[in-house]
Each structure stands twice: as structure tokens, then as C-alpha cells.
């Protein structure tokens, strides 16, 4: 403990809400690195606050975090326009309790995070705070500098937009795990028929190499094309004498695969499953997005 009880109290409050603030920032930004920067900015502002004037520490901290995340999101949106190939959210290995919390797991899933990317920055902030974290319209209004009436309209518009694009239903972790295991066996061996058996006809593959690692420059559609792409990846690795291994993990609250080439982490592969078949594959290979691929990150909605 320091000699300053006010500083100790400020630190204690920030630490108590840190996982919540990180989750808010990550859901808004899709980047753990940017979320950490937002938390640093929030902390610097928090330590300057007169705590006696703060009635609700949690709401105040979320408000500051939201404003900082909005600023960063607006500039990030411009940067992503020049990104090489598809931009995918930064995957995070998550703790077991995230997978057990259906609401949290869905809100940070790769499929949902991609849907959130189609919202405007303000719509995304309002949707995340309202739908994922259950904040009231007045609290959100203070965070995004809008009136409660305007926030209500934005929330309605964002919800309608997301509902039209979100996955049709929530799939259990065990169902995803079963499909993923079949996919893993077929992928590791380059078994095209095995891949076709587990891929939905309308499957979409997205790879994110960030211009650093080889990846398809646009989404690949259809089971035939995706299966040949996967088998080709395996074939190229084998032909070059590179050992390809895929280990089960949990990323963004759902079963996923950690891809290794010659024992080194090469990427994280997340999937979306419907009716026991894979409808979406999201393969993040950009090295700048793999900092959270070796240790678990705690997330919370509360």
C-alpha cells in the first residue's frame, strides 16, 4: 500500500473493473492491442479524477473507456480501408468460464465480431453497451455524447442490422468441437473428401495475413473451393518438409485450432458451425495479431 489512500482507492477500483473495461474495448475495436492502449488512456484519465465527485465508479470508467475506444475506432476504420486482404479481429485464447457463458461467448465470437465490423463506430458502441452489457439508454448517452432518445433510435437501427446478419442460432461448444475435430483430421492429412464431408456447401473461408503471411486476398466461397484451398495448404507444407500440426484450443469463447508450422505458432483458426457442418472458417496468420495466442485472456460482461 502507498501513503496515499486516494491513489490506493483509485487503483483498487480500476483493477476491480479492468476485465470488464478490456472486454468493452475489445468488443468495440476487435483488437486486443488497441484495447490495452485504451485501458492505458482510461487509467491516465482516471487517476486525475476527484473520486468524491464520482457516484458510480463502474459507469464512469465504462464511459471513459467507451469514449477512448470510439476515438480509436474512427481512426482504425480509415486504416482498415488500406489493409491487405480481409481484416479479421485479433483472436484471443479465452478462459474456460467464457465458453460456459453463452451470452459472452456469442458476443466475442469471431462471427459476431465480423458482424459488428459492419456497423458505424457510434452504432457499434451503442449496440455493444446495450446488447452485451445491458447498460441503460441514459448511461450510454453519456458515453457517446448523444441524447437518450437518439441512443434509443441508434440501438434499434443497430439491432435490426445485426439481427439480419448474425448467425441464425447459437451452437453448443460440443457441437462445434465435434465438427472441428473432423475438420482437423481431414486438414492435417489433406483429405479433400473428408473436408467436403464436414464443410457446408455455402462455407466461407477468410484468411488474414496482413500482407505479411500468405493468405487469400478475398473470401473464398463454397465447399469445393475451400476444401481444395485447405488441401493445397497441407500439400505445400508437406512438400517443403514443414511439419503442420493443429492443436485444439478455445479462442473467443469457442473451440478453435492453434496452427503450428515446425513447432512455431503460425495462426489461429476459428470456425462457425450450423447443423453439424462448418459454415465459416476464419484463419488469422498476421503475426501482429497473435500476441494473445499463447496465454488465456479473462473477459467478462459484468
C-alpha positions as CSV (number, residue, x, y, z in Angstrom):
1,X,0.0,0.0,0.0
2,X,1.1,3.5,-0.7
3,X,1.0,6.5,1.6
4,X,-1.8,8.0,-0.5
5,X,-5.2,6.4,0.4
6,X,-6.9,8.1,-2.5
7,X,-4.4,6.7,-5.0
8,X,-4.9,3.2,-3.4
9,X,-8.6,3.5,-3.8
10,X,-8.4,4.6,-7.4
11,X,-6.1,1.7,-8.2
12,X,-8.3,-0.8,-6.4
13,X,-11.4,0.4,-8.3
14,X,-9.7,0.3,-11.7
15,X,-8.3,-3.2,-11.1
16,X,-11.7,-4.4,-9.9
17,X,-13.3,-3.4,-13.2
18,X,-10.3,-4.0,-15.5
19,X,-11.6,-7.2,-17.2
20,X,-14.9,-5.5,-17.9
21,X,-13.3,-2.4,-19.4
22,X,-11.0,-4.6,-21.5
23,X,-14.0,-6.6,-22.8
24,X,-15.9,-3.4,-23.7
25,X,-12.9,-2.0,-25.6
26,X,-12.2,-5.3,-27.3
27,X,-15.8,-5.8,-28.5
28,X,-15.7,-2.2,-29.9
29,X,-12.3,-2.5,-31.5
30,X,-11.7,-6.1,-32.4
31,X,-8.1,-5.7,-31.4
32,X,-6.6,-6.7,-28.0
33,X,-3.6,-4.4,-28.6
34,X,-5.8,-1.4,-29.2
35,X,-8.0,-2.4,-26.2
36,X,-4.9,-2.4,-24.0
37,X,-4.0,1.1,-25.3
38,X,-7.5,2.3,-24.5
39,X,-7.2,0.9,-21.0
40,X,-3.9,2.8,-20.5
41,X,-5.6,6.0,-21.7
42,X,-8.5,5.4,-19.4
43,X,-6.2,4.8,-16.4
44,X,-4.3,8.1,-17.1
45,X,-7.6,10.0,-17.0
46,X,-9.0,8.0,-14.0
47,X,-6.0,8.9,-11.7
48,X,-6.8,12.6,-12.4
49,X,-10.4,12.3,-11.3
50,X,-11.7,13.6,-7.9
51,X,-13.2,10.4,-6.7
52,X,-15.5,12.2,-4.3
53,X,-17.4,13.6,-7.3
54,X,-17.9,10.1,-8.8
55,X,-21.2,8.5,-7.9
56,X,-20.9,5.2,-9.9
57,X,-17.3,4.2,-10.5
58,X,-18.2,1.4,-12.9
59,X,-20.3,3.6,-15.1
60,X,-17.7,6.4,-15.0
61,X,-14.9,4.0,-16.1
62,X,-17.0,2.5,-18.8
63,X,-17.9,5.9,-20.1
64,X,-14.2,7.0,-20.3
65,X,-13.3,3.6,-21.9
66,X,-16.1,4.0,-24.5
67,X,-15.0,7.5,-25.5
68,X,-11.4,6.5,-25.9
69,X,-12.4,3.4,-27.9
70,X,-14.6,5.4,-30.1
71,X,-11.8,7.8,-30.9
72,X,-9.5,4.9,-31.8
73,X,-12.2,3.1,-33.7
74,X,-12.8,6.0,-36.0
75,X,-9.1,6.2,-36.9
76,X,-8.9,2.4,-37.2
77,X,-11.8,2.3,-39.7
78,X,-9.8,4.5,-42.0
79,X,-6.6,2.4,-41.6
80,X,-8.5,-0.8,-42.4
81,X,-9.6,0.5,-45.8
82,X,-6.0,0.1,-46.9
83,X,-5.4,-3.3,-45.1
84,X,-4.0,-6.0,-47.4
85,X,-6.7,-8.7,-47.8
86,X,-9.6,-9.4,-45.4
87,X,-9.4,-7.9,-41.9
88,X,-10.2,-10.3,-39.1
89,X,-10.5,-9.5,-35.4
90,X,-7.5,-10.3,-33.3
91,X,-8.1,-13.8,-31.8
92,X,-7.7,-14.4,-28.1
93,X,-7.4,-17.6,-26.2
94,X,-10.1,-17.4,-23.5
95,X,-10.6,-18.9,-20.1
96,X,-13.0,-21.9,-19.7
97,X,-15.6,-19.7,-18.0
98,X,-16.1,-17.7,-21.2
99,X,-17.1,-20.8,-23.1
100,X,-19.6,-21.6,-20.3
101,X,-21.2,-18.2,-20.6
102,X,-23.3,-18.5,-23.7
103,X,-24.1,-14.8,-23.9
104,X,-20.5,-13.7,-23.5
105,X,-19.2,-16.4,-25.9
106,X,-21.6,-15.3,-28.6
107,X,-20.8,-11.6,-28.2
108,X,-17.0,-12.2,-28.7
109,X,-17.2,-14.9,-31.3
110,X,-15.4,-14.3,-34.5
111,X,-18.6,-14.5,-36.5
112,X,-20.3,-11.8,-34.3
113,X,-17.2,-9.6,-34.2
114,X,-17.3,-9.6,-38.0
115,X,-20.9,-8.5,-38.0
116,X,-20.0,-5.7,-35.6
117,X,-17.4,-4.5,-38.1
118,X,-20.3,-3.6,-40.5
119,X,-21.7,-1.0,-38.0
120,X,-20.7,2.6,-37.8
121,X,-18.4,3.4,-34.8
122,X,-21.3,5.0,-32.8
123,X,-23.7,2.2,-33.7
124,X,-21.2,-0.4,-32.6
125,X,-20.6,1.4,-29.3
126,X,-24.3,1.7,-28.6
127,X,-25.0,-1.9,-29.6
128,X,-22.2,-3.3,-27.5
129,X,-23.1,-1.3,-24.4
130,X,-26.8,-2.1,-24.7
131,X,-27.0,-5.7,-26.0
132,X,-23.8,-7.2,-24.5
133,X,-23.5,-5.3,-21.3
134,X,-27.1,-4.2,-20.6
135,X,-26.4,-0.5,-19.9
136,X,-29.4,1.9,-19.8
137,X,-30.0,4.4,-22.5
138,X,-29.1,7.3,-20.3
139,X,-25.7,5.7,-19.3
140,X,-25.0,5.1,-23.0
141,X,-26.0,8.6,-24.0
142,X,-23.4,10.0,-21.5
143,X,-20.7,7.7,-23.0
144,X,-21.4,8.6,-26.7
145,X,-22.4,12.2,-26.3
146,X,-26.0,11.7,-27.6
147,X,-29.4,12.2,-26.1
148,X,-31.2,9.1,-24.7
149,X,-33.8,9.4,-27.4
150,X,-31.1,9.4,-30.1
151,X,-29.4,6.4,-28.5
152,X,-32.7,4.5,-28.4
153,X,-33.0,5.1,-32.2
154,X,-29.4,4.1,-32.8
155,X,-29.8,1.0,-30.7
156,X,-32.9,-0.1,-32.7
157,X,-31.2,0.5,-36.0
158,X,-28.1,-1.4,-35.0
159,X,-30.0,-4.3,-33.6
160,X,-32.0,-4.6,-36.8
161,X,-28.8,-4.5,-38.8
162,X,-27.1,-7.1,-36.6
163,X,-30.1,-9.4,-36.5
164,X,-30.2,-9.5,-40.3
165,X,-26.5,-10.7,-40.4
166,X,-25.8,-12.6,-37.2
167,X,-25.6,-16.4,-37.2
168,X,-29.0,-18.0,-37.3
169,X,-28.6,-19.8,-34.0
170,X,-26.2,-20.4,-31.1
171,X,-24.4,-23.7,-31.4
172,X,-23.1,-25.6,-28.4
173,X,-19.4,-25.9,-27.8
174,X,-19.7,-29.7,-28.0
175,X,-21.2,-29.5,-31.5
176,X,-18.5,-27.1,-32.6
177,X,-15.8,-29.3,-31.1
178,X,-17.1,-32.4,-32.9
179,X,-17.2,-30.7,-36.3
180,X,-13.8,-29.1,-35.7
181,X,-12.2,-32.5,-34.9
182,X,-13.4,-34.0,-38.2
183,X,-12.1,-30.9,-39.9
184,X,-8.7,-31.1,-38.1
185,X,-8.2,-34.7,-39.2
186,X,-9.0,-34.0,-42.8
187,X,-7.0,-30.8,-42.9
188,X,-3.8,-32.4,-41.4
189,X,-3.9,-35.2,-43.9
190,X,-5.1,-33.2,-47.0
191,X,-8.2,-35.4,-47.2
192,X,-10.4,-33.4,-49.7
193,X,-13.4,-35.8,-49.3
194,X,-13.1,-35.6,-45.5
195,X,-13.1,-31.8,-45.8
196,X,-16.2,-31.9,-48.1
197,X,-18.0,-34.1,-45.6
198,X,-17.7,-31.5,-42.8
199,X,-18.0,-28.3,-44.8
200,X,-21.4,-26.8,-45.5
201,X,-22.0,-26.2,-49.3
202,X,-22.1,-22.4,-48.6
203,X,-19.0,-22.3,-46.4
204,X,-17.0,-19.1,-46.4
205,X,-13.2,-19.0,-45.7
206,X,-11.5,-15.8,-44.7
207,X,-7.7,-15.6,-44.2
208,X,-5.9,-12.7,-42.6
209,X,-2.2,-12.5,-43.3
210,X,-2.0,-8.7,-43.1
211,X,0.3,-8.6,-46.1
212,X,3.0,-10.4,-44.0
213,X,1.9,-14.0,-44.3
214,X,0.4,-15.7,-47.4
215,X,-3.4,-15.6,-47.3
216,X,-6.3,-15.4,-49.8
217,X,-6.8,-11.7,-50.7
218,X,-10.6,-12.1,-50.7
219,X,-13.1,-14.5,-49.1
220,X,-13.3,-18.0,-50.7
221,X,-16.8,-19.3,-51.1
222,X,-18.1,-22.8,-51.4
223,X,-17.1,-26.2,-50.1
224,X,-15.3,-27.3,-53.3
225,X,-13.0,-24.3,-53.4
226,X,-12.4,-24.2,-49.7
227,X,-11.6,-27.9,-49.5
228,X,-9.0,-27.6,-52.3
229,X,-7.5,-24.5,-50.6
230,X,-7.1,-26.3,-47.3
231,X,-5.7,-29.4,-49.0
232,X,-3.3,-27.2,-51.0
233,X,-2.0,-25.6,-47.8
234,X,-1.3,-29.0,-46.4
235,X,0.4,-30.2,-49.6
236,X,2.6,-27.1,-49.8
237,X,3.7,-27.6,-46.2
238,X,4.5,-31.3,-46.7
239,X,6.3,-30.6,-50.0
240,X,8.5,-28.1,-48.3
241,X,9.3,-30.5,-45.4
242,X,7.3,-28.4,-42.9
243,X,5.6,-30.2,-40.1
244,X,1.9,-29.0,-39.9
245,X,0.1,-29.6,-36.6
246,X,-3.2,-28.4,-35.4
247,X,-4.0,-28.4,-31.6
248,X,-7.4,-27.8,-30.0
249,X,-7.8,-24.6,-28.1
250,X,-10.6,-22.1,-27.1
251,X,-10.5,-18.8,-28.9
252,X,-13.1,-16.0,-28.4
253,X,-15.2,-18.3,-26.3
254,X,-15.4,-21.1,-28.8
255,X,-13.5,-24.3,-29.7
256,X,-10.7,-23.4,-32.3
257,X,-7.4,-24.7,-33.6
258,X,-4.0,-23.4,-32.9
259,X,-1.9,-24.0,-36.1
260,X,1.8,-24.7,-35.8
261,X,4.4,-25.0,-38.5
262,X,7.6,-26.7,-37.4
263,X,6.5,-26.2,-33.8
264,X,6.1,-22.4,-34.2
265,X,2.7,-20.8,-33.8
266,X,1.5,-19.9,-37.4
267,X,-2.1,-18.9,-36.7
268,X,-5.4,-19.3,-35.0
269,X,-8.3,-20.9,-36.9
270,X,-11.8,-20.2,-35.6
271,X,-15.0,-21.7,-37.2
272,X,-18.7,-21.2,-37.1
273,X,-20.9,-24.3,-37.2
274,X,-24.5,-24.8,-38.1
275,X,-26.3,-28.1,-38.4
276,X,-23.1,-30.0,-37.6
277,X,-21.3,-28.5,-40.6
278,X,-18.8,-25.7,-40.8
279,X,-20.2,-22.6,-42.4
280,X,-17.4,-20.2,-41.7
281,X,-13.6,-20.5,-41.3
282,X,-11.5,-17.6,-40.0
283,X,-7.8,-18.1,-40.2
284,X,-5.7,-15.4,-38.6
285,X,-2.0,-15.6,-39.6
286,X,-0.9,-12.0,-39.3
287,X,1.9,-12.1,-36.7
288,X,0.8,-8.8,-35.2
289,X,-2.5,-10.4,-34.2
290,X,-1.1,-13.5,-32.5
291,X,0.2,-11.9,-29.2
292,X,-2.8,-13.4,-27.4
293,X,-2.4,-16.9,-28.9
294,X,-0.2,-18.3,-26.2
295,X,-2.0,-17.3,-23.0
296,X,-5.6,-17.0,-21.8
297,X,-7.3,-13.6,-21.6
298,X,-10.1,-13.2,-19.0
299,X,-13.2,-11.5,-20.2
300,X,-16.5,-10.5,-18.5
301,X,-19.8,-8.7,-19.2
302,X,-20.1,-7.7,-15.5
